[in-house]
Amino acid sequence: MMRLRPKLGSVEEEPKDKLRTMVVQHLTKAI
């Protein structure tokens, strides 16, 4: 599995990474 948390301070992030991060945060909030 890929890294759960994106590298801190990484400016160039893949849209997928951002989207996945948002989803992870949303799921975390749901729990």
Contacts in CASP RR format, 6 or more apart in sequence:
PFRMAT RR
TARGET T0000
AUTHOR 0000-0000-0000
METHOD contacts of the structure
MODEL  1
MMRLRPKLGSVEEEPKDKLRTMVVQHLTKAI
4 24 0 8 1.000
5 21 0 8 1.000
6 13 0 8 1.000
6 17 0 8 1.000
6 18 0 8 1.000
6 21 0 8 1.000
END
